[in-house]
Amino acid sequence: MLFAALGPSTTRVRWPGSWLEPVEKVSTAMLRRGFEALTLATLVLGTSLLEDEKIKELMQQMTLDEKVGQLELLSRPWGDDFNGESAQWQETLQRIKGGKLGALFNGQGVEINRELQRVAVEESRLGIPLIFAADVWHGMWTIFPAPLAEAASWEPHLAYETARASAVETTASGLMWTFSPMVDTARDQRWGRNLEGAGEDPFLGEAFAVARVQGFQGNDTRANDSLASCLKHFAGYGGVLGGLDYSESDMSEATFREVFLPPFSAFVETNTATCECESECAAIRAGALTIMSAFQALGGVPATGNRWLLTDVLRSELGFKGFVVTDYNADGEMVNHGFAANQSDAARLALSAGVDMSMHSGAFRHLPDLVSNGSVSHERLDEAVLNVLRAKAAMGLFSNPYKTLDPSKEWPKGQGDKIEAHEQLARRAARKSLVLLKNENEILPLKKRGQRIAVIGWWANSTDTDGVGVIWGNKSHTVTLLQGLEAVLDSSQLRFVHGVDPSDASTLLHGLGKDSLAHAVAAARWADVVLLALGESSPMVGEAKSVTTLELPLGQRLLAEAVAKTKTPTVVLLKNGRALELEGAVRNASAIMVTWFLGKMTGHAIADVLFGDYSPSGRLPISFPIKSGQQPLYYNHLSSGRPCIWGWGWNNCYRDAPGREALFSFGHGLTYSIVEYGSPWLDSPSMPWDGELGIFCNISNRGQRAAHEVVQLYVHDMVASRVRPVKELKGFQKIWLQAQETQTVRFRLKREQLAFATPPHSDSTMLYMVEPGKFLLWVAPSSAAGEPIEFHLAGPPRLI
């Protein structure tokens, strides 16, 4: 049976990976010190004796209505009317005064939130402080690259830096809690929420998830600039069928555990228990304070009402100590699922499953009656309240309820140095996120002098640079692509033509007239090089933005074909929040660069790379398909009994495309130099059961330009009791190579990294297992490159 109840001896192995080796050695040390500096109390939501006594006293004094109030999260009303003239404000203030509200979201501003906190602390009976929350995913005022874009840097420490900067700005704006990061593994590019996460691979996703949580929360969750994080969406949401948002996800437990669970389980402390990895099993301690339940049904049971998921796995197996909050109205929507009879039933199911706080639905207002009539136990209600109060204590709110609410420190007062530093970080992060897919005849980098450049495309002069997860942001200083180019080029070298609008409806009705085409073609004929800015706008990506095709809108494809007929060399700059199907003139362009949604410093960052001031260093965290119909497409698919050999029949191919082959594969990305990989070698042909394997490879820069290279380690289990993926990422390092330099890169591989979910037919009672035998490994620049070498994992030593 799928998702069977867990046995008494369960654990999730976790091992150190080479992703903790980013480019900046000093930054690596800083990151590690930050991890080590987290106290055990913070990691497991421990509290001081004084706080424990305070919470115990509160629990004894709280009425049933006050307990339920702590489990309510509501949207803060718009405006600043505290005089009761607004019905919404009047209701909100009365709930705060009555101790019937635990948190408010999506309302920034120190003055308003400080007054609301004053009411909670000074005018309510028990004085329990509020939490103020918001969706801040990749920047509060300074907007950094969207999460998927940042994942393309393959530098987790960069995500730590931008999350830390976001936390500084957010906490200086009267907020304490962000609904971020999203750590869903996303394998279907039709799903609109790809842009919010780190792509298709659980290993890469885990690395970035750890960095973002530590960046948001910092070394001390009680500090004024610590922003409580919220891992979402627990769990399996990235596997919605057909890539259609809010649809069900239906998968084997093995797929759930190997693909969708790892980025979450990196943050919570496991029980001390045995598994077939014996002494190598480690407790996971990364310290996320909250987790958000997902919208969808998992295996037929809505995640928000799924006790196996929220209690057996999250609490019992992983040992999570924080509190679980629903996504927006996710508990109430169980009625639409047909899983709950009404809102009261939804509240019963959600709380009983393991939800602690309800976001905005109002369903939890039925809890007093449900507890009174015995439908929900007093013990479960108290447990949920205790989880929330302990989180508030871990955030330091009982000792300082006005944390983040100091008017003298509200952003941007007196923050000139930080503002400048954050802008520099935004530019650095944006250029590291760019991925060069193609560069025929070395058309890039461009020349700053003596080259006429036509910029054609709807977003070249647009401030639509954020994508998702930005409510506020400082748009007044956003640098567009055109502005970035104008800062580098003489005006006589540059021409701009808008071309067509981003979506088909407006394009076909208004944008794609003869005048638009004529201007674009004329500019292309005038130019030595065309920069063709195509792609998706912000309204085309994100939540509820699933699509049936990954093609560019028709108007943009027709524009590309018209420009291609001029024969002027063309560089396609793609703005996108997912992998796209590239065809015709777009696919055949001289060069293609993925620019994602880069935030505030978009124009400067792209110009830095286009003109060679910075060598492109990004790599794809997702696979670009040959055809949209290949979805879901991901590199680490299971081995087939009839592998695809294109041109042969009766195998794992489509009639019109290779089965699992990508146009641009996971991990792919070019530089402005020529990087060669030597043949990898091992320190031993066999890995001891309790030892490790040393893997070495010489990486050489044969070009005349310095360059970053992302060296990737992949492994394949050749024979196992469950069919294994053709390749799995097990490590990566981003190195800096001077021209003509060779570096020897070393990876260390341990037995735990070869573990997989125990198959249901196994006699083992453990959740994960490792089997001795033969393996292949690759040290390569992408998931589709490199030559394998073989090694052997020895069995456990026999007892004599």
Legacy VTK file of the C-alpha trace (Angstrom):
# vtk DataFile Version 3.0
C-alpha trace
ASCII
DATASET POLYDATA
POINTS 800 float
0.000 0.000 0.000
1.372 3.417 -0.903
2.382 5.660 1.982
2.036 2.896 4.544
2.328 3.718 8.227
5.907 3.982 9.415
7.519 1.352 11.565
9.195 2.098 14.893
12.746 2.258 13.529
12.797 4.970 10.900
15.262 7.623 9.880
16.380 9.727 6.957
20.073 9.699 6.193
21.799 12.979 5.439
25.343 13.489 4.352
27.635 16.429 3.646
27.905 17.261 -0.027
30.379 19.081 -2.215
27.887 21.909 -2.693
29.437 23.331 0.472
32.437 24.258 -1.642
31.425 27.511 -3.377
33.813 29.788 -5.194
34.632 32.168 -2.372
36.699 30.271 0.180
36.254 32.933 2.847
32.515 32.947 2.247
32.461 29.174 2.624
34.059 29.449 6.027
31.633 32.165 7.014
28.708 30.007 5.946
29.947 27.027 7.904
30.597 29.137 10.991
27.054 30.429 10.641
25.719 26.874 10.619
27.799 25.912 13.642
26.814 29.042 15.554
23.155 28.051 15.603
22.427 26.960 19.145
20.683 23.683 19.805
17.873 25.634 21.433
17.213 27.505 18.216
17.550 24.435 16.049
14.882 22.424 17.815
12.827 25.382 19.065
14.102 24.912 22.574
13.298 27.657 25.056
14.896 28.975 28.203
13.579 27.890 31.590
12.095 31.344 32.055
10.300 31.100 28.706
9.117 27.587 29.487
7.581 28.829 32.706
6.004 31.766 30.883
4.467 29.468 28.266
3.280 27.000 30.929
1.651 29.852 32.847
-0.014 31.169 29.682
-1.370 27.751 28.776
-2.957 27.443 32.207
-4.540 30.895 31.980
-5.790 30.814 28.382
-9.454 30.317 27.632
-10.527 28.021 24.831
-11.216 31.021 22.583
-7.783 32.505 23.335
-6.066 29.226 22.495
-7.868 29.012 19.169
-7.006 32.657 18.504
-3.288 31.834 18.593
-3.903 29.462 15.671
-5.391 32.145 13.396
-3.378 33.970 10.710
-5.265 36.747 8.943
-4.459 39.333 6.292
-3.818 42.794 7.695
-6.390 45.303 6.409
-5.181 47.919 3.932
-4.789 51.480 5.150
-3.851 52.945 8.522
-7.211 53.794 10.142
-7.060 52.917 13.839
-10.172 54.899 14.763
-12.625 52.128 14.048
-14.121 53.820 10.999
-13.090 50.904 8.802
-15.077 47.750 9.495
-12.070 45.553 8.690
-9.779 47.449 11.011
-12.413 47.481 13.737
-12.809 43.713 13.522
-9.036 43.173 13.472
-8.443 45.431 16.483
-11.201 43.746 18.442
-9.733 40.319 17.733
-6.303 41.516 18.874
-7.690 43.055 22.061
-9.604 39.856 22.774
-6.493 37.718 22.362
-8.079 35.950 19.403
-5.367 36.422 16.771
-1.917 34.878 16.485
-0.423 36.559 13.434
-1.061 38.992 10.565
0.331 38.856 7.044
0.988 41.079 4.031
1.111 44.387 5.853
4.498 46.091 6.142
5.365 49.320 7.926
6.867 49.827 11.369
4.391 52.453 12.587
1.232 50.458 11.927
2.617 47.112 13.052
4.099 48.631 16.205
0.703 50.008 17.160
-0.919 46.635 16.485
1.720 44.957 18.622
1.151 47.509 21.386
-2.535 46.635 21.396
-1.707 42.918 21.589
0.841 43.288 24.381
-0.758 46.063 26.443
-4.508 45.802 25.846
-5.182 42.080 25.522
-5.727 40.081 28.702
-2.581 37.939 28.461
-0.357 40.200 26.326
0.774 37.537 23.872
2.663 39.201 20.974
1.690 38.904 17.322
3.849 37.683 14.435
3.886 39.912 11.328
4.446 38.002 8.089
4.625 38.495 4.323
5.598 36.841 1.058
9.195 37.993 0.625
10.815 35.457 -1.668
13.737 37.214 -3.340
13.897 40.701 -1.901
11.918 43.250 0.070
13.000 46.579 -1.444
16.130 45.494 -3.316
14.903 42.726 -5.619
17.350 39.933 -6.327
17.061 37.218 -9.004
14.037 34.942 -8.668
14.836 31.644 -6.895
15.084 29.522 -10.060
17.389 32.106 -11.619
19.588 32.116 -8.533
19.712 28.316 -8.571
21.238 28.637 -12.044
24.291 30.167 -10.382
24.989 26.793 -8.725
26.323 28.834 -5.794
24.298 28.132 -2.629
26.300 30.718 -0.723
24.985 33.359 -3.109
21.456 32.388 -2.040
22.565 32.701 1.577
23.806 36.240 0.897
20.677 37.434 -0.902
18.387 35.856 1.716
20.391 37.563 4.463
20.116 40.913 2.692
16.381 40.350 2.190
16.016 39.577 5.886
17.789 42.802 6.861
15.451 44.900 4.704
12.308 42.972 5.658
12.869 43.074 9.412
13.597 46.805 9.114
10.124 47.163 7.579
8.138 45.800 10.504
8.012 42.123 9.499
9.235 38.981 11.260
8.256 35.958 9.152
8.427 35.149 5.441
6.556 32.444 3.566
9.757 31.293 1.916
11.681 29.386 0.670
9.696 27.176 -1.669
11.658 23.934 -1.804
9.403 21.840 -4.047
11.290 19.742 -6.585
9.696 20.613 -9.938
9.991 18.184 -12.852
7.242 19.452 -15.144
7.900 22.793 -16.847
4.216 23.293 -17.569
3.784 24.100 -13.883
3.841 27.852 -13.355
5.599 27.712 -9.994
8.927 26.431 -11.336
10.290 29.959 -10.951
9.814 29.856 -7.177
12.095 26.877 -6.523
15.505 25.483 -7.407
14.609 23.188 -10.284
14.316 19.495 -10.998
17.041 17.943 -8.855
16.631 17.173 -5.120
20.368 17.407 -4.367
20.708 20.877 -5.869
17.381 21.864 -4.330
18.490 20.780 -0.875
21.685 22.789 -1.143
19.848 25.996 -2.009
17.098 25.364 0.533
19.612 25.060 3.378
21.373 28.240 2.291
18.143 30.244 2.035
16.829 29.186 5.429
20.116 30.057 7.077
20.210 33.347 5.201
16.715 34.382 6.264
17.083 33.349 9.892
20.746 34.162 10.462
22.756 32.777 13.358
20.271 33.732 16.077
16.516 33.594 15.523
16.053 36.056 18.393
18.125 38.738 16.667
16.350 41.848 15.372
17.364 41.064 11.790
16.365 37.393 11.906
13.466 36.632 9.573
11.668 33.390 10.415
11.498 31.103 7.389
8.686 28.865 6.195
9.477 25.804 4.118
6.803 25.156 1.525
4.854 23.315 0.277
4.827 20.144 2.345
4.877 17.969 0.390
4.909 16.603 -3.156
3.317 19.774 -4.567
5.911 19.954 -7.353
4.586 16.649 -8.655
1.069 17.817 -9.550
-0.200 15.765 -12.477
0.072 17.361 -15.884
1.896 20.314 -14.364
-1.549 21.736 -13.560
-1.595 23.794 -10.371
-3.764 22.510 -7.512
-4.170 19.107 -9.203
-3.398 15.926 -7.302
0.063 14.410 -7.039
0.085 10.638 -7.252
3.418 8.887 -6.880
5.108 5.944 -5.251
6.426 6.370 -1.747
9.924 5.763 -3.114
9.614 8.702 -5.526
8.221 10.842 -2.725
11.150 10.018 -0.460
13.926 10.266 -3.046
12.738 13.265 -5.069
10.310 15.454 -3.127
11.186 14.970 0.551
14.966 15.678 0.655
14.828 19.513 0.458
12.461 19.498 3.458
14.213 16.882 5.535
17.398 18.935 5.466
15.837 21.263 8.032
14.483 19.159 10.801
16.055 16.925 13.395
15.497 13.214 12.928
14.872 10.804 15.740
17.889 8.885 16.905
17.213 5.534 15.312
18.936 2.827 13.353
18.844 2.163 9.653
20.832 0.046 7.277
23.361 2.877 7.148
24.061 2.132 10.825
26.441 4.630 12.430
26.491 6.862 9.385
22.900 7.983 9.903
22.993 11.571 11.115
20.545 13.963 12.762
19.442 16.768 10.472
19.715 20.139 12.145
19.154 23.221 10.076
16.528 25.056 12.078
13.531 26.136 9.966
10.934 27.562 12.348
7.802 26.846 10.294
6.494 24.658 7.486
3.536 25.309 5.174
1.190 22.521 4.123
0.510 22.120 0.423
-2.697 22.684 -1.546
-2.839 19.395 -3.414
-3.930 15.892 -2.538
-1.073 13.419 -2.115
-2.052 9.847 -2.848
-5.702 10.908 -2.686
-5.473 12.680 0.686
-5.189 16.501 0.783
-1.819 17.447 2.246
-3.491 19.774 4.751
-5.550 16.888 6.137
-2.931 14.175 5.707
-1.941 12.780 9.101
0.608 10.399 7.591
2.347 13.380 6.037
2.076 16.020 8.775
2.424 13.801 11.839
3.946 10.427 10.974
6.568 11.773 8.561
7.079 15.378 9.649
6.835 14.962 13.420
7.584 11.320 14.241
10.071 10.507 11.517
11.773 13.849 10.965
11.282 15.245 14.439
10.113 18.714 13.358
9.603 20.983 16.387
8.202 24.150 14.807
4.642 24.859 13.749
2.746 23.981 10.569
0.679 26.672 8.833
-1.736 26.051 5.989
-1.360 27.686 2.637
-3.977 30.343 1.901
-7.376 28.741 2.627
-5.948 25.248 2.040
-7.882 23.850 4.998
-11.182 25.312 3.795
-10.540 24.000 0.288
-10.715 20.425 1.545
-14.471 20.891 1.148
-13.937 21.381 -2.605
-11.731 18.284 -2.620
-14.689 16.332 -1.285
-12.577 15.317 1.698
-14.377 17.504 4.254
-18.137 17.960 4.579
-17.981 21.619 5.569
-15.700 24.240 7.134
-16.124 22.760 10.600
-15.157 19.325 9.317
-12.183 20.879 7.497
-10.964 22.427 10.750
-11.281 19.077 12.526
-9.373 17.231 9.816
-6.611 19.834 9.516
-5.886 20.158 13.233
-6.098 16.394 13.776
-3.700 15.790 10.882
-1.050 18.087 12.342
-1.793 21.644 11.162
-1.128 24.216 13.895
-2.158 27.504 12.274
-4.814 28.329 9.676
-4.176 31.018 7.074
-7.160 33.232 6.355
-9.850 30.596 5.868
-11.660 31.197 9.164
-12.247 27.459 9.467
-10.477 27.265 12.835
-13.183 29.447 14.385
-15.162 26.207 14.593
-12.561 24.682 16.927
-14.142 25.794 20.225
-17.293 23.850 19.391
-15.296 20.903 18.048
-13.241 20.695 21.244
-16.312 21.132 23.423
-18.185 18.277 21.742
-15.168 15.986 21.713
-14.578 15.961 17.939
-11.093 17.394 18.538
-9.099 16.537 21.654
-7.972 19.138 24.182
-4.520 17.545 23.972
-4.171 18.144 20.235
-5.365 21.740 20.573
-2.881 22.390 23.379
-0.112 20.816 21.326
-0.797 23.197 18.427
-0.910 26.234 20.724
2.304 25.121 22.382
4.023 24.807 18.996
3.039 28.380 18.111
4.035 29.846 21.481
7.396 28.093 21.435
8.060 29.471 17.964
7.262 32.961 19.240
9.689 32.380 22.088
12.361 31.139 19.667
11.863 34.354 17.694
12.491 36.347 20.874
9.030 37.897 20.974
8.366 37.260 24.655
11.559 39.067 25.613
11.205 41.761 22.936
7.756 41.965 21.336
8.801 45.114 19.445
11.586 43.321 17.639
11.675 44.676 14.039
9.380 47.538 15.151
11.870 50.309 16.012
10.836 53.473 14.081
14.366 54.872 14.233
15.669 51.861 12.278
12.934 51.559 9.650
14.263 50.955 6.156
15.802 52.982 4.545
16.599 55.396 7.411
20.350 55.639 7.896
20.931 52.586 5.687
22.972 54.205 2.906
25.890 51.781 3.149
23.594 48.747 3.219
21.538 50.030 0.292
24.656 50.368 -1.832
25.965 46.962 -0.722
22.634 45.312 -1.528
22.571 46.877 -4.993
26.069 45.559 -5.654
24.961 42.136 -4.424
21.902 42.283 -6.705
24.133 42.987 -9.714
26.578 40.231 -8.793
23.782 37.721 -8.195
22.069 38.601 -11.467
25.120 38.151 -13.661
25.990 34.848 -11.940
22.461 33.622 -12.770
22.737 34.092 -16.547
23.086 30.893 -18.583
24.658 30.921 -22.040
23.073 28.040 -23.954
24.624 28.602 -27.353
27.346 30.786 -28.871
28.070 29.968 -32.510
31.128 31.529 -34.100
31.869 33.259 -30.788
29.404 36.034 -31.542
29.618 36.829 -27.832
31.060 38.774 -26.171
29.992 41.872 -28.077
32.197 44.873 -28.785
31.745 48.143 -26.967
33.016 50.121 -29.925
32.655 49.796 -33.677
29.582 47.545 -33.613
26.003 48.603 -34.335
23.502 46.847 -32.107
19.735 46.651 -32.585
17.720 45.799 -29.486
14.351 44.349 -30.463
11.780 42.999 -28.055
9.019 43.912 -25.640
10.965 43.620 -22.397
14.135 45.464 -23.405
12.737 48.719 -21.999
10.400 47.184 -19.410
10.677 47.156 -15.628
8.942 43.763 -15.592
11.984 42.159 -13.998
10.712 40.486 -10.815
8.515 37.546 -11.814
7.000 36.265 -8.561
7.140 36.799 -4.822
7.473 40.608 -4.795
4.752 42.685 -3.111
6.655 45.906 -2.558
10.104 46.442 -4.093
11.684 49.692 -5.197
10.812 49.968 -8.892
12.075 53.543 -9.199
15.646 52.378 -9.606
15.124 49.186 -11.620
17.673 49.022 -14.444
16.145 47.803 -17.702
18.083 46.003 -20.408
18.077 49.117 -22.584
19.398 51.265 -19.731
22.149 48.758 -19.078
23.205 48.898 -22.713
22.994 52.694 -22.848
25.400 52.872 -19.912
28.006 51.053 -22.007
27.423 52.137 -25.624
27.476 55.408 -27.500
23.937 56.319 -28.606
24.984 56.137 -32.271
25.638 52.390 -31.861
22.244 51.491 -30.479
18.697 51.281 -31.818
15.644 50.026 -29.920
12.403 48.659 -31.375
9.607 47.373 -29.117
8.497 44.703 -31.586
5.445 42.865 -30.250
3.719 42.512 -26.909
4.458 39.424 -24.825
1.128 37.598 -25.022
-0.654 36.369 -28.109
-3.943 38.188 -27.436
-2.466 41.676 -27.407
0.175 40.782 -29.979
-2.146 39.541 -32.672
-4.729 42.267 -32.126
-2.413 45.232 -31.726
1.302 44.529 -31.762
2.012 42.467 -34.833
1.024 44.992 -37.458
3.032 45.809 -40.536
4.550 48.860 -38.884
5.913 46.830 -35.971
7.495 44.287 -38.283
8.819 46.937 -40.632
10.549 48.826 -37.812
12.075 45.630 -36.438
13.323 44.480 -39.836
14.755 47.913 -40.618
16.640 47.978 -37.330
17.968 44.464 -37.917
19.235 45.401 -41.388
20.968 48.479 -39.986
22.688 46.496 -37.224
25.780 44.347 -37.129
24.190 42.304 -34.325
20.609 41.963 -33.097
19.711 41.447 -29.460
16.266 39.837 -29.591
14.519 40.114 -26.197
11.816 37.431 -26.075
10.040 35.465 -23.406
7.464 35.448 -20.645
6.081 38.367 -18.687
5.418 38.210 -14.944
1.666 37.529 -15.433
2.614 34.426 -17.430
4.498 32.700 -14.582
3.885 31.750 -10.974
0.940 30.307 -9.084
-2.063 29.286 -11.213
-0.043 29.986 -14.393
0.236 26.448 -15.759
0.415 26.040 -19.541
-0.239 23.295 -22.077
2.637 24.273 -24.351
6.132 25.588 -23.656
6.370 27.431 -26.957
6.916 31.161 -27.061
3.746 33.103 -27.930
3.038 33.131 -31.670
3.654 36.845 -32.102
7.159 36.611 -30.703
7.968 33.611 -32.903
6.799 35.471 -35.994
8.928 38.457 -35.004
11.958 36.186 -34.668
11.342 34.697 -38.118
11.101 38.179 -39.663
14.370 39.265 -38.060
16.088 36.015 -39.098
15.327 36.718 -42.765
17.646 39.762 -42.615
20.587 37.372 -42.051
21.940 39.664 -39.330
23.610 37.616 -36.561
21.159 37.416 -33.666
21.518 36.854 -29.946
18.270 35.690 -28.345
17.826 36.861 -24.754
15.144 34.774 -23.071
13.155 36.063 -20.107
11.522 32.977 -18.655
10.333 31.341 -15.487
10.484 27.791 -16.811
12.201 25.792 -19.534
10.815 26.608 -22.977
10.451 24.772 -26.267
12.706 26.608 -28.697
12.126 26.209 -32.415
12.683 27.854 -35.772
14.509 31.170 -35.784
14.797 31.219 -31.999
16.467 27.814 -31.810
18.652 28.609 -34.823
19.873 31.984 -33.555
23.613 32.512 -33.367
23.515 32.692 -29.589
20.940 32.073 -26.866
21.161 33.332 -23.300
18.668 32.585 -20.518
18.138 35.719 -18.449
15.210 34.601 -16.227
13.758 37.320 -13.958
16.811 39.043 -12.511
15.352 41.811 -10.378
16.620 45.316 -9.806
19.956 45.199 -11.622
18.767 43.312 -14.714
20.193 45.682 -17.323
23.618 46.183 -15.778
24.080 42.453 -15.141
23.167 41.411 -18.685
25.429 44.123 -20.129
28.290 42.949 -17.881
28.074 39.505 -19.467
27.211 40.489 -23.054
30.326 42.656 -23.340
32.656 40.246 -21.609
33.298 42.147 -18.392
32.079 39.020 -16.667
32.240 35.536 -18.166
28.900 33.676 -18.112
28.955 31.115 -15.324
25.372 29.910 -14.855
24.216 26.356 -15.488
20.695 25.088 -16.065
18.833 23.773 -12.977
16.126 22.453 -15.352
16.071 20.590 -18.662
14.981 22.392 -21.843
12.887 20.005 -23.944
13.033 19.328 -27.655
9.229 19.221 -27.663
6.663 20.356 -25.090
5.085 16.898 -25.196
8.115 15.406 -23.450
6.898 16.824 -20.143
7.543 15.884 -17.455
11.189 15.844 -18.570
14.065 15.426 -16.127
17.549 14.039 -16.466
17.403 11.587 -13.522
14.677 9.335 -14.918
14.697 5.605 -14.245
16.498 3.228 -16.574
14.277 1.627 -19.226
14.390 -1.971 -20.389
14.460 -0.638 -23.962
16.553 2.541 -23.901
15.913 5.074 -26.641
18.206 4.714 -29.652
16.993 7.314 -32.115
16.195 5.829 -35.504
15.579 2.314 -34.205
12.144 0.894 -33.494
10.584 -0.735 -30.462
12.349 1.348 -27.842
11.886 4.244 -25.414
11.608 6.969 -28.088
8.746 9.109 -29.339
7.925 8.880 -33.020
8.898 12.522 -33.468
11.583 13.031 -30.804
14.120 11.151 -28.696
12.337 9.981 -25.570
14.182 11.539 -22.619
16.781 13.629 -24.441
16.810 17.357 -23.752
17.628 20.128 -26.197
19.692 21.730 -23.426
20.294 19.391 -20.523
20.299 19.890 -16.778
23.662 21.345 -15.776
24.406 22.770 -19.230
25.946 26.192 -19.695
28.788 27.748 -21.686
31.560 30.195 -20.871
33.587 32.506 -23.104
36.520 30.133 -22.908
37.314 26.496 -23.759
37.249 24.163 -20.775
38.409 20.577 -21.115
37.894 17.652 -18.741
40.534 15.008 -18.316
39.681 11.403 -17.563
38.689 11.074 -13.892
40.567 8.672 -11.647
39.921 7.080 -8.253
42.114 6.539 -5.223
40.836 2.960 -5.190
38.681 0.827 -7.484
36.590 -0.160 -4.461
34.853 1.895 -1.768
35.001 0.314 1.695
31.626 -0.107 3.383
32.635 2.224 6.203
35.049 4.352 4.208
34.969 6.784 1.330
36.059 6.993 -2.290
38.332 9.754 -3.531
37.489 10.969 -7.055
39.834 13.223 -8.999
39.695 15.019 -12.334
41.880 17.583 -14.077
39.926 20.565 -15.420
41.806 22.749 -17.906
41.069 26.156 -19.377
42.462 26.000 -22.920
41.152 29.426 -23.889
42.480 32.961 -23.544
39.872 34.153 -21.032
39.465 33.319 -17.364
36.244 31.469 -16.614
34.114 29.830 -13.951
33.376 26.144 -14.421
30.755 24.082 -12.566
32.211 20.607 -12.151
29.463 18.053 -11.564
29.562 14.542 -10.101
26.955 11.994 -11.193
26.481 8.375 -10.109
24.503 5.379 -11.405
23.797 2.191 -9.468
24.232 -0.559 -12.064
22.293 -3.345 -10.313
19.858 -2.760 -7.452
16.699 -4.182 -5.932
14.853 -1.120 -7.275
15.367 0.316 -10.758
17.679 3.285 -10.330
17.958 6.588 -12.234
20.288 6.718 -15.219
22.240 9.419 -13.368
21.986 11.205 -10.026
23.802 14.383 -9.005
25.941 13.693 -5.928
28.221 16.707 -5.805
29.363 19.871 -7.561
32.047 22.488 -7.270
32.289 25.864 -8.947
35.886 26.723 -9.673
37.691 29.739 -11.147
40.185 28.991 -13.906
42.640 31.506 -15.261
43.499 31.256 -18.962
45.624 28.166 -19.619
45.257 27.000 -16.011
44.619 23.406 -14.921
43.112 22.483 -11.558
42.627 19.066 -10.012
39.143 18.802 -8.548
38.484 16.272 -5.814
35.190 14.789 -4.671
34.640 12.481 -1.710
31.889 9.907 -2.030
30.494 7.936 0.905
28.187 4.978 1.149
25.290 7.094 2.447
25.203 9.009 -0.823
24.279 5.768 -2.573
21.209 5.101 -0.434
17.729 4.755 -1.893
14.235 4.176 -0.568
13.723 0.592 0.476
11.481 -1.255 -2.018
8.192 -2.609 -0.654
9.177 -6.199 -1.408
12.287 -5.965 0.779
12.551 -7.774 4.108
14.208 -4.704 5.607
12.251 -2.648 8.133
14.317 0.442 7.314
13.124 3.267 5.094
16.425 3.570 3.223
19.044 1.055 2.214
22.416 0.745 0.483
23.476 -2.340 -1.471
27.035 -3.403 -2.314
27.869 -3.761 -5.980
28.968 -1.963 -9.127
28.427 1.713 -9.830
29.271 4.168 -12.591
30.309 7.745 -12.011
30.860 10.785 -14.198
32.782 14.004 -13.592
31.282 16.240 -16.237
30.100 19.743 -17.237
26.455 18.633 -17.460
24.134 15.683 -16.971
24.476 14.789 -20.668
28.276 14.871 -20.910
31.297 12.906 -19.780
32.534 9.327 -19.930
31.764 6.977 -17.024
34.213 5.061 -14.907
33.304 2.102 -12.724
33.809 1.496 -9.026
32.674 -1.148 -6.579
31.057 -0.710 -3.166
32.297 -3.451 -0.873
29.906 -5.181 1.477
29.911 -4.747 5.250
32.726 -6.501 7.129
31.824 -9.894 8.472
31.872 -10.479 12.187
34.218 -13.269 13.247
LINES 1 801
800 0 1 2 3 4 5 6 7 8 9 10 11 12 13 14 15 16 17 18 19 20 21 22 23 24 25 26 27 28 29 30 31 32 33 34 35 36 37 38 39 40 41 42 43 44 45 46 47 48 49 50 51 52 53 54 55 56 57 58 59 60 61 62 63 64 65 66 67 68 69 70 71 72 73 74 75 76 77 78 79 80 81 82 83 84 85 86 87 88 89 90 91 92 93 94 95 96 97 98 99 100 101 102 103 104 105 106 107 108 109 110 111 112 113 114 115 116 117 118 119 120 121 122 123 124 125 126 127 128 129 130 131 132 133 134 135 136 137 138 139 140 141 142 143 144 145 146 147 148 149 150 151 152 153 154 155 156 157 158 159 160 161 162 163 164 165 166 167 168 169 170 171 172 173 174 175 176 177 178 179 180 181 182 183 184 185 186 187 188 189 190 191 192 193 194 195 196 197 198 199 200 201 202 203 204 205 206 207 208 209 210 211 212 213 214 215 216 217 218 219 220 221 222 223 224 225 226 227 228 229 230 231 232 233 234 235 236 237 238 239 240 241 242 243 244 245 246 247 248 249 250 251 252 253 254 255 256 257 258 259 260 261 262 263 264 265 266 267 268 269 270 271 272 273 274 275 276 277 278 279 280 281 282 283 284 285 286 287 288 289 290 291 292 293 294 295 296 297 298 299 300 301 302 303 304 305 306 307 308 309 310 311 312 313 314 315 316 317 318 319 320 321 322 323 324 325 326 327 328 329 330 331 332 333 334 335 336 337 338 339 340 341 342 343 344 345 346 347 348 349 350 351 352 353 354 355 356 357 358 359 360 361 362 363 364 365 366 367 368 369 370 371 372 373 374 375 376 377 378 379 380 381 382 383 384 385 386 387 388 389 390 391 392 393 394 395 396 397 398 399 400 401 402 403 404 405 406 407 408 409 410 411 412 413 414 415 416 417 418 419 420 421 422 423 424 425 426 427 428 429 430 431 432 433 434 435 436 437 438 439 440 441 442 443 444 445 446 447 448 449 450 451 452 453 454 455 456 457 458 459 460 461 462 463 464 465 466 467 468 469 470 471 472 473 474 475 476 477 478 479 480 481 482 483 484 485 486 487 488 489 490 491 492 493 494 495 496 497 498 499 500 501 502 503 504 505 506 507 508 509 510 511 512 513 514 515 516 517 518 519 520 521 522 523 524 525 526 527 528 529 530 531 532 533 534 535 536 537 538 539 540 541 542 543 544 545 546 547 548 549 550 551 552 553 554 555 556 557 558 559 560 561 562 563 564 565 566 567 568 569 570 571 572 573 574 575 576 577 578 579 580 581 582 583 584 585 586 587 588 589 590 591 592 593 594 595 596 597 598 599 600 601 602 603 604 605 606 607 608 609 610 611 612 613 614 615 616 617 618 619 620 621 622 623 624 625 626 627 628 629 630 631 632 633 634 635 636 637 638 639 640 641 642 643 644 645 646 647 648 649 650 651 652 653 654 655 656 657 658 659 660 661 662 663 664 665 666 667 668 669 670 671 672 673 674 675 676 677 678 679 680 681 682 683 684 685 686 687 688 689 690 691 692 693 694 695 696 697 698 699 700 701 702 703 704 705 706 707 708 709 710 711 712 713 714 715 716 717 718 719 720 721 722 723 724 725 726 727 728 729 730 731 732 733 734 735 736 737 738 739 740 741 742 743 744 745 746 747 748 749 750 751 752 753 754 755 756 757 758 759 760 761 762 763 764 765 766 767 768 769 770 771 772 773 774 775 776 777 778 779 780 781 782 783 784 785 786 787 788 789 790 791 792 793 794 795 796 797 798 799
